[in-house]
Amino acid sequence: MGFGRAVLFALLATVPGVILALVGWAVSGSPEEWNHTMWLSCYAPFFGCVIAGFMIGLRGGGEYGMEG
């Protein structure tokens, strides 16, 4: 359950990651030419969100159940 939840959270985290990457690209001036320094404004927000979503999904949420 933990790994499946982590993958689901990582997939859901791609949405804000894409939005943040697009904002970073726009803030950096929307350059036509790609250079190696653009990774900070485009790749870092996207993969940062995916990794954060995966880590949150892996975190143990405790056991949920009925106490009798």
N, C-alpha and C positions, 0 to 999 in steps of 0.2 A: 504494500500500500504506500509506503514512504517514497519509493522510487517513482512509482506511477504518478503520485501527487506532485513530486518534484518536476517531472517532465511536463505535466499539465501546467504548472505554475510558470515554467520556463517558456512554454509556448504562449501563454497568455501575456507574459511580460514582453513579448515581441512588439505588441501594439504600442505601449508607451515608448519602447526603445526606438521604433521607427519614427515616432513623432519627435522625440528628442534629437535623433540624428538629423531629421529634416530641419528642425529649428537651429541646430548647430551649424548645418551647412549654410542656411540663410544668414545667420549672424556672422559667419566668417566671410561673407561677401559673395556667396554663390559663384565661386570661380568656375570658369569653363574648363581650365586645365587642372588635371589631378596631379598633386604632388605628394610626396611622402609625409608631409606634415599635416595633411588633412585627416589622418587616422584619428587624431585627437578629437576633432569636432564631429566626425561621422561614425567611425567604428566603435570608439570607446563608449558612447552613451548606449548604443544598441546592445553590444555584448555585455556591458555592465548591467543593464536591466535583465538580460537573459540569465546571467550568472546569479544575480541577486534573487530572481524568481526561483531558480533551481535551489539555492541555499535555503530560502524560506520554505520551500516545499519539502526539503529534507529534514528540516527542524521537527523534532518530535512534538506533537501536539497533545501528548498524553493519551491515555486510553479513555474512550467514551463508552459508557454503558450504563445499564440499569443496576442500581444497588438494591440488593434484596434484603 
